[in-house]
Each structure stands twice: as C-alpha cells, then as structure tokens.
Amino acid sequence: MSLQEMRQHFVGIRNALKGKSKEEKLEIFEDVAFMKRWVRAVTTVLKYWDNLLKKMKQ
C-alpha cells in the first residue's frame, strides 16, 4: 500500500468519526482519553504526510 493510499484510509476513518455522536465514538473506542489521543495522532500523521507529498512533488 502506498503512502497516498494509507493517507486516504486514515482520512476516511477520521471523516467517518466526525459524523458520529460522542456516544457513538465512546462505544467504538470505549475510552475518552484514548479516543482523543488517537484523533490527535491521526491528524498529526496526516499533516506530516501532506507535507511529505508536497515536497515529493516539487
């Protein structure tokens, strides 16, 4: 799987979570602290990949 494909999967997961209520998210993650860390980590990775892909295109 390429970095671009992996990025697309993470974006899809993040977007799916944005559409869920807090209760639904808690049901999925079962731990608020873990859920918040996971979302922050995914956002950080996506920003990193976006910057990396931009540099590769230059």
mmCIF file of the N, C-alpha and C atoms, coordinates in Angstrom:
data_MODEL
# 
_entry.id   MODEL 
# 
loop_
_atom_site.group_PDB 
_atom_site.id 
_atom_site.type_symbol 
_atom_site.label_atom_id 
_atom_site.label_alt_id 
_atom_site.label_comp_id 
_atom_site.label_asym_id 
_atom_site.label_entity_id 
_atom_site.label_seq_id 
_atom_site.pdbx_PDB_ins_code 
_atom_site.Cartn_x 
_atom_site.Cartn_y 
_atom_site.Cartn_z 
_atom_site.occupancy 
_atom_site.B_iso_or_equiv 
_atom_site.pdbx_formal_charge 
_atom_site.auth_seq_id 
_atom_site.auth_comp_id 
_atom_site.auth_asym_id 
_atom_site.auth_atom_id 
_atom_site.pdbx_PDB_model_num 
ATOM 1   N N  . MET A 1 1  ? 0.854   -1.168 0.000  1.00 0.00 ? 1  MET A N  1 
ATOM 2   C CA . MET A 1 1  ? 0.000   0.000  0.000  1.00 0.00 ? 1  MET A CA 1 
ATOM 3   C C  . MET A 1 1  ? 0.907   1.241  0.000  1.00 0.00 ? 1  MET A C  1 
ATOM 4   N N  . SER A 1 2  ? 0.601   2.193  -0.843 1.00 0.00 ? 2  SER A N  1 
ATOM 5   C CA . SER A 1 2  ? 1.406   3.404  -0.918 1.00 0.00 ? 2  SER A CA 1 
ATOM 6   C C  . SER A 1 2  ? 1.045   4.361  0.216  1.00 0.00 ? 2  SER A C  1 
ATOM 7   N N  . LEU A 1 3  ? 1.903   5.342  0.428  1.00 0.00 ? 3  LEU A N  1 
ATOM 8   C CA . LEU A 1 3  ? 1.602   6.365  1.437  1.00 0.00 ? 3  LEU A CA 1 
ATOM 9   C C  . LEU A 1 3  ? 0.293   7.077  1.119  1.00 0.00 ? 3  LEU A C  1 
ATOM 10  N N  . GLN A 1 4  ? 0.061   7.329  -0.140 1.00 0.00 ? 4  GLN A N  1 
ATOM 11  C CA . GLN A 1 4  ? -1.171  8.023  -0.540 1.00 0.00 ? 4  GLN A CA 1 
ATOM 12  C C  . GLN A 1 4  ? -2.401  7.175  -0.210 1.00 0.00 ? 4  GLN A C  1 
ATOM 13  N N  . GLU A 1 5  ? -2.317  5.885  -0.458 1.00 0.00 ? 5  GLU A N  1 
ATOM 14  C CA . GLU A 1 5  ? -3.436  5.001  -0.133 1.00 0.00 ? 5  GLU A CA 1 
ATOM 15  C C  . GLU A 1 5  ? -3.670  4.920  1.368  1.00 0.00 ? 5  GLU A C  1 
ATOM 16  N N  . MET A 1 6  ? -2.576  4.841  2.125  1.00 0.00 ? 6  MET A N  1 
ATOM 17  C CA . MET A 1 6  ? -2.703  4.803  3.580  1.00 0.00 ? 6  MET A CA 1 
ATOM 18  C C  . MET A 1 6  ? -3.322  6.103  4.085  1.00 0.00 ? 6  MET A C  1 
ATOM 19  N N  . ARG A 1 7  ? -2.888  7.208  3.527  1.00 0.00 ? 7  ARG A N  1 
ATOM 20  C CA . ARG A 1 7  ? -3.437  8.501  3.907  1.00 0.00 ? 7  ARG A CA 1 
ATOM 21  C C  . ARG A 1 7  ? -4.939  8.533  3.643  1.00 0.00 ? 7  ARG A C  1 
ATOM 22  N N  . GLN A 1 8  ? -5.348  8.050  2.498  1.00 0.00 ? 8  GLN A N  1 
ATOM 23  C CA . GLN A 1 8  ? -6.772  8.037  2.154  1.00 0.00 ? 8  GLN A CA 1 
ATOM 24  C C  . GLN A 1 8  ? -7.582  7.209  3.148  1.00 0.00 ? 8  GLN A C  1 
ATOM 25  N N  . HIS A 1 9  ? -7.020  6.103  3.602  1.00 0.00 ? 9  HIS A N  1 
ATOM 26  C CA . HIS A 1 9  ? -7.711  5.272  4.589  1.00 0.00 ? 9  HIS A CA 1 
ATOM 27  C C  . HIS A 1 9  ? -7.878  6.028  5.909  1.00 0.00 ? 9  HIS A C  1 
ATOM 28  N N  . PHE A 1 10 ? -6.809  6.693  6.349  1.00 0.00 ? 10 PHE A N  1 
ATOM 29  C CA . PHE A 1 10 ? -6.895  7.462  7.590  1.00 0.00 ? 10 PHE A CA 1 
ATOM 30  C C  . PHE A 1 10 ? -7.886  8.617  7.467  1.00 0.00 ? 10 PHE A C  1 
ATOM 31  N N  . VAL A 1 11 ? -7.889  9.286  6.322  1.00 0.00 ? 11 VAL A N  1 
ATOM 32  C CA . VAL A 1 11 ? -8.846  10.380 6.107  1.00 0.00 ? 11 VAL A CA 1 
ATOM 33  C C  . VAL A 1 11 ? -10.269 9.833  6.157  1.00 0.00 ? 11 VAL A C  1 
ATOM 34  N N  . GLY A 1 12 ? -10.487 8.696  5.539  1.00 0.00 ? 12 GLY A N  1 
ATOM 35  C CA . GLY A 1 12 ? -11.816 8.083  5.557  1.00 0.00 ? 12 GLY A CA 1 
ATOM 36  C C  . GLY A 1 12 ? -12.271 7.741  6.969  1.00 0.00 ? 12 GLY A C  1 
ATOM 37  N N  . ILE A 1 13 ? -11.361 7.181  7.754  1.00 0.00 ? 13 ILE A N  1 
ATOM 38  C CA . ILE A 1 13 ? -11.701 6.845  9.140  1.00 0.00 ? 13 ILE A CA 1 
ATOM 39  C C  . ILE A 1 13 ? -11.990 8.112  9.932  1.00 0.00 ? 13 ILE A C  1 
ATOM 40  N N  . ARG A 1 14 ? -11.116 9.102  9.796  1.00 0.00 ? 14 ARG A N  1 
ATOM 41  C CA . ARG A 1 14 ? -11.315 10.358 10.522 1.00 0.00 ? 14 ARG A CA 1 
ATOM 42  C C  . ARG A 1 14 ? -12.637 11.005 10.138 1.00 0.00 ? 14 ARG A C  1 
ATOM 43  N N  . ASN A 1 15 ? -12.948 11.025 8.856  1.00 0.00 ? 15 ASN A N  1 
ATOM 44  C CA . ASN A 1 15 ? -14.204 11.622 8.402  1.00 0.00 ? 15 ASN A CA 1 
ATOM 45  C C  . ASN A 1 15 ? -15.416 10.844 8.905  1.00 0.00 ? 15 ASN A C  1 
ATOM 46  N N  . ALA A 1 16 ? -15.301 9.545  8.939  1.00 0.00 ? 16 ALA A N  1 
ATOM 47  C CA . ALA A 1 16 ? -16.409 8.731  9.462  1.00 0.00 ? 16 ALA A CA 1 
ATOM 48  C C  . ALA A 1 16 ? -16.641 9.031  10.933 1.00 0.00 ? 16 ALA A C  1 
ATOM 49  N N  . LEU A 1 17 ? -15.567 9.234  11.683 1.00 0.00 ? 17 LEU A N  1 
ATOM 50  C CA . LEU A 1 17 ? -15.704 9.549  13.105 1.00 0.00 ? 17 LEU A CA 1 
ATOM 51  C C  . LEU A 1 17 ? -16.309 10.927 13.326 1.00 0.00 ? 17 LEU A C  1 
ATOM 52  N N  . LYS A 1 18 ? -15.999 11.870 12.433 1.00 0.00 ? 18 LYS A N  1 
ATOM 53  C CA . LYS A 1 18 ? -16.557 13.222 12.573 1.00 0.00 ? 18 LYS A CA 1 
ATOM 54  C C  . LYS A 1 18 ? -18.075 13.197 12.502 1.00 0.00 ? 18 LYS A C  1 
ATOM 55  N N  . GLY A 1 19 ? -18.623 12.264 11.779 1.00 0.00 ? 19 GLY A N  1 
ATOM 56  C CA . GLY A 1 19 ? -20.067 12.163 11.620 1.00 0.00 ? 19 GLY A CA 1 
ATOM 57  C C  . GLY A 1 19 ? -20.771 11.447 12.763 1.00 0.00 ? 19 GLY A C  1 
ATOM 58  N N  . LYS A 1 20 ? -19.998 10.923 13.704 1.00 0.00 ? 20 LYS A N  1 
ATOM 59  C CA . LYS A 1 20 ? -20.577 10.166 14.823 1.00 0.00 ? 20 LYS A CA 1 
ATOM 60  C C  . LYS A 1 20 ? -20.800 11.076 16.030 1.00 0.00 ? 20 LYS A C  1 
ATOM 61  N N  . SER A 1 21 ? -21.782 10.733 16.815 1.00 0.00 ? 21 SER A N  1 
ATOM 62  C CA . SER A 1 21 ? -22.024 11.460 18.062 1.00 0.00 ? 21 SER A CA 1 
ATOM 63  C C  . SER A 1 21 ? -20.969 11.051 19.083 1.00 0.00 ? 21 SER A C  1 
ATOM 64  N N  . LYS A 1 22 ? -20.867 11.806 20.182 1.00 0.00 ? 22 LYS A N  1 
ATOM 65  C CA . LYS A 1 22 ? -19.915 11.458 21.240 1.00 0.00 ? 22 LYS A CA 1 
ATOM 66  C C  . LYS A 1 22 ? -20.213 10.073 21.796 1.00 0.00 ? 22 LYS A C  1 
ATOM 67  N N  . GLU A 1 23 ? -21.483 9.764  21.921 1.00 0.00 ? 23 GLU A N  1 
ATOM 68  C CA . GLU A 1 23 ? -21.868 8.455  22.448 1.00 0.00 ? 23 GLU A CA 1 
ATOM 69  C C  . GLU A 1 23 ? -21.421 7.328  21.521 1.00 0.00 ? 23 GLU A C  1 
ATOM 70  N N  . GLU A 1 24 ? -21.590 7.542  20.226 1.00 0.00 ? 24 GLU A N  1 
ATOM 71  C CA . GLU A 1 24 ? -21.169 6.520  19.258 1.00 0.00 ? 24 GLU A CA 1 
ATOM 72  C C  . GLU A 1 24 ? -19.657 6.348  19.274 1.00 0.00 ? 24 GLU A C  1 
ATOM 73  N N  . LYS A 1 25 ? -18.934 7.470  19.381 1.00 0.00 ? 25 LYS A N  1 
ATOM 74  C CA . LYS A 1 25 ? -17.471 7.389  19.442 1.00 0.00 ? 25 LYS A CA 1 
ATOM 75  C C  . LYS A 1 25 ? -17.028 6.623  20.685 1.00 0.00 ? 25 LYS A C  1 
ATOM 76  N N  . LEU A 1 26 ? -17.676 6.912  21.807 1.00 0.00 ? 26 LEU A N  1 
ATOM 77  C CA . LEU A 1 26 ? -17.337 6.202  23.042 1.00 0.00 ? 26 LEU A CA 1 
ATOM 78  C C  . LEU A 1 26 ? -17.608 4.715  22.916 1.00 0.00 ? 26 LEU A C  1 
ATOM 79  N N  . GLU A 1 27 ? -18.665 4.372  22.215 1.00 0.00 ? 27 GLU A N  1 
ATOM 80  C CA . GLU A 1 27 ? -18.988 2.961  22.008 1.00 0.00 ? 27 GLU A CA 1 
ATOM 81  C C  . GLU A 1 27 ? -17.891 2.278  21.189 1.00 0.00 ? 27 GLU A C  1 
ATOM 82  N N  . ILE A 1 28 ? -17.342 2.993  20.227 1.00 0.00 ? 28 ILE A N  1 
ATOM 83  C CA . ILE A 1 28 ? -16.287 2.442  19.373 1.00 0.00 ? 28 ILE A CA 1 
ATOM 84  C C  . ILE A 1 28 ? -14.976 2.327  20.142 1.00 0.00 ? 28 ILE A C  1 
ATOM 85  N N  . PHE A 1 29 ? -14.596 3.411  20.825 1.00 0.00 ? 29 PHE A N  1 
ATOM 86  C CA . PHE A 1 29 ? -13.284 3.464  21.476 1.00 0.00 ? 29 PHE A CA 1 
ATOM 87  C C  . PHE A 1 29 ? -13.304 2.993  22.924 1.00 0.00 ? 29 PHE A C  1 
ATOM 88  N N  . GLU A 1 30 ? -14.417 3.142  23.601 1.00 0.00 ? 30 GLU A N  1 
ATOM 89  C CA . GLU A 1 30 ? -14.600 2.730  24.998 1.00 0.00 ? 30 GLU A CA 1 
ATOM 90  C C  . GLU A 1 30 ? -13.742 3.507  26.000 1.00 0.00 ? 30 GLU A C  1 
ATOM 91  N N  . ASP A 1 31 ? -12.972 4.483  25.537 1.00 0.00 ? 31 ASP A N  1 
ATOM 92  C CA . ASP A 1 31 ? -12.096 5.242  26.426 1.00 0.00 ? 31 ASP A CA 1 
ATOM 93  C C  . ASP A 1 31 ? -11.891 6.636  25.837 1.00 0.00 ? 31 ASP A C  1 
ATOM 94  N N  . VAL A 1 32 ? -12.377 7.659  26.517 1.00 0.00 ? 32 VAL A N  1 
ATOM 95  C CA . VAL A 1 32 ? -12.315 9.028  26.004 1.00 0.00 ? 32 VAL A CA 1 
ATOM 96  C C  . VAL A 1 32 ? -10.878 9.480  25.787 1.00 0.00 ? 32 VAL A C  1 
ATOM 97  N N  . ALA A 1 33 ? -10.019 9.222  26.761 1.00 0.00 ? 33 ALA A N  1 
ATOM 98  C CA . ALA A 1 33 ? -8.626  9.655  26.643 1.00 0.00 ? 33 ALA A CA 1 
ATOM 99  C C  . ALA A 1 33 ? -7.946  9.002  25.445 1.00 0.00 ? 33 ALA A C  1 
ATOM 100 N N  . PHE A 1 34 ? -8.167  7.704  25.258 1.00 0.00 ? 34 PHE A N  1 
ATOM 101 C CA . PHE A 1 34 ? -7.580  7.008  24.114 1.00 0.00 ? 34 PHE A CA 1 
ATOM 102 C C  . PHE A 1 34 ? -8.116  7.585  22.808 1.00 0.00 ? 34 PHE A C  1 
ATOM 103 N N  . MET A 1 35 ? -9.421  7.825  22.748 1.00 0.00 ? 35 MET A N  1 
ATOM 104 C CA . MET A 1 35 ? -10.032 8.366  21.536 1.00 0.00 ? 35 MET A CA 1 
ATOM 105 C C  . MET A 1 35 ? -9.406  9.705  21.180 1.00 0.00 ? 35 MET A C  1 
ATOM 106 N N  . LYS A 1 36 ? -9.241  10.583 22.152 1.00 0.00 ? 36 LYS A N  1 
ATOM 107 C CA . LYS A 1 36 ? -8.659  11.904 21.890 1.00 0.00 ? 36 LYS A CA 1 
ATOM 108 C C  . LYS A 1 36 ? -7.216  11.785 21.412 1.00 0.00 ? 36 LYS A C  1 
ATOM 109 N N  . ARG A 1 37 ? -6.444  10.907 22.056 1.00 0.00 ? 37 ARG A N  1 
ATOM 110 C CA . ARG A 1 37 ? -5.057  10.697 21.624 1.00 0.00 ? 37 ARG A CA 1 
ATOM 111 C C  . ARG A 1 37 ? -5.007  10.152 20.205 1.00 0.00 ? 37 ARG A C  1 
ATOM 112 N N  . TRP A 1 38 ? -5.899  9.212  19.888 1.00 0.00 ? 38 TRP A N  1 
ATOM 113 C CA . TRP A 1 38 ? -5.924  8.600  18.564 1.00 0.00 ? 38 TRP A CA 1 
ATOM 114 C C  . TRP A 1 38 ? -6.231  9.649  17.498 1.00 0.00 ? 38 TRP A C  1 
ATOM 115 N N  . VAL A 1 39 ? -7.238  10.472 17.740 1.00 0.00 ? 39 VAL A N  1 
ATOM 116 C CA . VAL A 1 39 ? -7.614  11.501 16.760 1.00 0.00 ? 39 VAL A CA 1 
ATOM 117 C C  . VAL A 1 39 ? -6.476  12.499 16.579 1.00 0.00 ? 39 VAL A C  1 
ATOM 118 N N  . ARG A 1 40 ? -5.849  12.928 17.666 1.00 0.00 ? 40 ARG A N  1 
ATOM 119 C CA . ARG A 1 40 ? -4.712  13.861 17.555 1.00 0.00 ? 40 ARG A CA 1 
ATOM 120 C C  . ARG A 1 40 ? -3.560  13.218 16.778 1.00 0.00 ? 40 ARG A C  1 
ATOM 121 N N  . ALA A 1 41 ? -3.279  11.961 17.067 1.00 0.00 ? 41 ALA A N  1 
ATOM 122 C CA . ALA A 1 41 ? -2.184  11.272 16.384 1.00 0.00 ? 41 ALA A CA 1 
ATOM 123 C C  . ALA A 1 41 ? -2.457  11.141 14.890 1.00 0.00 ? 41 ALA A C  1 
ATOM 124 N N  . VAL A 1 42 ? -3.665  10.775 14.523 1.00 0.00 ? 42 VAL A N  1 
ATOM 125 C CA . VAL A 1 42 ? -4.013  10.641 13.110 1.00 0.00 ? 42 VAL A CA 1 
ATOM 126 C C  . VAL A 1 42 ? -3.903  11.997 12.414 1.00 0.00 ? 42 VAL A C  1 
ATOM 127 N N  . THR A 1 43 ? -4.373  13.038 13.051 1.00 0.00 ? 43 THR A N  1 
ATOM 128 C CA . THR A 1 43 ? -4.281  14.381 12.472 1.00 0.00 ? 43 THR A CA 1 
ATOM 129 C C  . THR A 1 43 ? -2.820  14.770 12.256 1.00 0.00 ? 43 THR A C  1 
ATOM 130 N N  . THR A 1 44 ? -1.971  14.478 13.229 1.00 0.00 ? 44 THR A N  1 
ATOM 131 C CA . THR A 1 44 ? -0.539  14.779 13.101 1.00 0.00 ? 44 THR A CA 1 
ATOM 132 C C  . THR A 1 44 ? 0.081   14.010 11.947 1.00 0.00 ? 44 THR A C  1 
ATOM 133 N N  . VAL A 1 45 ? -0.221  12.729 11.855 1.00 0.00 ? 45 VAL A N  1 
ATOM 134 C CA . VAL A 1 45 ? 0.321   11.903 10.766 1.00 0.00 ? 45 VAL A CA 1 
ATOM 135 C C  . VAL A 1 45 ? -0.157  12.417 9.413  1.00 0.00 ? 45 VAL A C  1 
ATOM 136 N N  . LEU A 1 46 ? -1.426  12.778 9.299  1.00 0.00 ? 46 LEU A N  1 
ATOM 137 C CA . LEU A 1 46 ? -1.952  13.278 8.027  1.00 0.00 ? 46 LEU A CA 1 
ATOM 138 C C  . LEU A 1 46 ? -1.268  14.580 7.619  1.00 0.00 ? 46 LEU A C  1 
ATOM 139 N N  . LYS A 1 47 ? -1.038  15.465 8.573  1.00 0.00 ? 47 LYS A N  1 
ATOM 140 C CA . LYS A 1 47 ? -0.333  16.718 8.266  1.00 0.00 ? 47 LYS A CA 1 
ATOM 141 C C  . LYS A 1 47 ? 1.082   16.424 7.790  1.00 0.00 ? 47 LYS A C  1 
ATOM 142 N N  . TYR A 1 48 ? 1.754   15.484 8.461  1.00 0.00 ? 48 TYR A N  1 
ATOM 143 C CA . TYR A 1 48 ? 3.105   15.102 8.073  1.00 0.00 ? 48 TYR A CA 1 
ATOM 144 C C  . TYR A 1 48 ? 3.117   14.539 6.646  1.00 0.00 ? 48 TYR A C  1 
ATOM 145 N N  . TRP A 1 49 ? 2.185   13.606 6.377  1.00 0.00 ? 49 TRP A N  1 
ATOM 146 C CA . TRP A 1 49 ? 2.118   13.020 5.037  1.00 0.00 ? 49 TRP A CA 1 
ATOM 147 C C  . TRP A 1 49 ? 1.822   14.066 3.979  1.00 0.00 ? 49 TRP A C  1 
ATOM 148 N N  . ASP A 1 50 ? 0.925   14.998 4.266  1.00 0.00 ? 50 ASP A N  1 
ATOM 149 C CA . ASP A 1 50 ? 0.612   16.053 3.303  1.00 0.00 ? 50 ASP A CA 1 
ATOM 150 C C  . ASP A 1 50 ? 1.868   16.869 2.975  1.00 0.00 ? 50 ASP A C  1 
ATOM 151 N N  . ASN A 1 51 ? 2.629   17.227 4.003  1.00 0.00 ? 51 ASN A N  1 
ATOM 152 C CA . ASN A 1 51 ? 3.858   17.980 3.776  1.00 0.00 ? 51 ASN A CA 1 
ATOM 153 C C  . ASN A 1 51 ? 4.878   17.155 2.999  1.00 0.00 ? 51 ASN A C  1 
ATOM 154 N N  . LEU A 1 52 ? 4.991   15.880 3.344  1.00 0.00 ? 52 LEU A N  1 
ATOM 155 C CA . LEU A 1 52 ? 5.906   14.995 2.639  1.00 0.00 ? 52 LEU A CA 1 
ATOM 156 C C  . LEU A 1 52 ? 5.527   14.862 1.165  1.00 0.00 ? 52 LEU A C  1 
ATOM 157 N N  . LEU A 1 53 ? 4.253   14.656 0.887  1.00 0.00 ? 53 LEU A N  1 
ATOM 158 C CA . LEU A 1 53 ? 3.796   14.524 -0.502 1.00 0.00 ? 53 LEU A CA 1 
ATOM 159 C C  . LEU A 1 53 ? 4.029   15.810 -1.296 1.00 0.00 ? 53 LEU A C  1 
ATOM 160 N N  . LYS A 1 54 ? 3.836   16.958 -0.660 1.00 0.00 ? 54 LYS A N  1 
ATOM 161 C CA . LYS A 1 54 ? 4.097   18.244 -1.325 1.00 0.00 ? 54 LYS A CA 1 
ATOM 162 C C  . LYS A 1 54 ? 5.559   18.358 -1.702 1.00 0.00 ? 54 LYS A C  1 
ATOM 163 N N  . LYS A 1 55 ? 6.436   17.984 -0.777 1.00 0.00 ? 55 LYS A N  1 
ATOM 164 C CA . LYS A 1 55 ? 7.884   18.048 -1.040 1.00 0.00 ? 55 LYS A CA 1 
ATOM 165 C C  . LYS A 1 55 ? 8.280   17.103 -2.159 1.00 0.00 ? 55 LYS A C  1 
ATOM 166 N N  . MET A 1 56 ? 7.662   15.936 -2.203 1.00 0.00 ? 56 MET A N  1 
ATOM 167 C CA . MET A 1 56 ? 7.998   14.962 -3.241 1.00 0.00 ? 56 MET A CA 1 
ATOM 168 C C  . MET A 1 56 ? 7.559   15.443 -4.623 1.00 0.00 ? 56 MET A C  1 
ATOM 169 N N  . LYS A 1 57 ? 6.517   16.258 -4.681 1.00 0.00 ? 57 LYS A N  1 
ATOM 170 C CA . LYS A 1 57 ? 6.012   16.759 -5.953 1.00 0.00 ? 57 LYS A CA 1 
ATOM 171 C C  . LYS A 1 57 ? 6.830   17.938 -6.489 1.00 0.00 ? 57 LYS A C  1 
ATOM 172 N N  . GLN A 1 58 ? 7.621   18.555 -5.626 1.00 0.00 ? 58 GLN A N  1 
ATOM 173 C CA . GLN A 1 58 ? 8.418   19.724 -6.044 1.00 0.00 ? 58 GLN A CA 1 
ATOM 174 C C  . GLN A 1 58 ? 9.602   19.332 -6.865 1.00 0.00 ? 58 GLN A C  1 
# 
